[in-house]
Amino acid sequence: MSGADGYNEALFTTIRLEEFVPINHLLRPIRAWLNEALTKIDARFSAMYEADV
């Protein structure tokens, strides 16, 4: 054994990841575009996974 199991509260954070990225950062419009694209193809992915069952 390497030691006792313990809980270290400092390892966790309650800050959302969006708070780390500035409002005018290039990742924000890219993320919005990607989310829109993934929403449009979600039904196709779902159908592919269902067919594989």
C-alpha positions as CSV (number, residue, x, y, z in Angstrom):
1,M,0.0,0.0,0.0
2,S,1.2,3.5,-0.7
3,G,-0.6,5.2,2.1
4,A,-4.0,5.8,3.6
5,D,-6.9,6.9,1.4
6,G,-7.8,10.5,2.0
7,Y,-9.7,13.4,0.6
8,N,-7.8,16.5,-0.5
9,E,-10.3,19.4,-1.0
10,A,-7.6,21.5,-2.7
11,L,-7.7,19.2,-5.7
12,F,-11.2,20.3,-6.7
13,T,-12.5,23.5,-7.9
14,T,-16.0,25.0,-8.4
15,I,-15.0,27.4,-11.2
16,R,-16.5,26.7,-14.6
17,L,-14.1,26.2,-17.4
18,E,-15.8,29.1,-19.3
19,E,-14.5,31.4,-16.6
20,F,-10.9,30.7,-17.6
21,V,-11.4,31.7,-21.3
22,P,-11.7,35.4,-21.9
23,I,-14.9,36.7,-23.6
24,N,-13.1,37.8,-26.7
25,H,-10.9,34.7,-27.1
26,L,-11.0,32.9,-30.4
27,L,-12.0,29.6,-28.8
28,R,-15.5,31.0,-28.0
29,P,-16.8,31.3,-31.5
30,I,-15.1,28.1,-32.5
31,R,-16.9,26.3,-29.7
32,A,-20.2,27.8,-30.6
33,W,-19.7,26.7,-34.3
34,L,-18.7,23.2,-33.2
35,N,-21.6,22.8,-30.9
36,E,-24.0,23.8,-33.7
37,A,-22.4,21.4,-36.1
38,L,-22.5,18.5,-33.6
39,T,-26.1,19.2,-32.8
40,K,-26.9,18.9,-36.5
41,I,-25.3,15.5,-36.9
42,D,-26.3,14.1,-33.5
43,A,-29.3,12.2,-35.0
44,R,-27.1,10.6,-37.6
45,F,-24.6,9.4,-34.9
46,S,-27.5,8.1,-32.8
47,A,-28.8,6.1,-35.7
48,M,-25.4,4.6,-36.4
49,Y,-25.0,3.5,-32.8
50,E,-28.5,2.0,-32.7
51,A,-27.8,0.1,-35.9
52,D,-24.7,-1.4,-34.3
53,V,-26.7,-2.9,-31.4
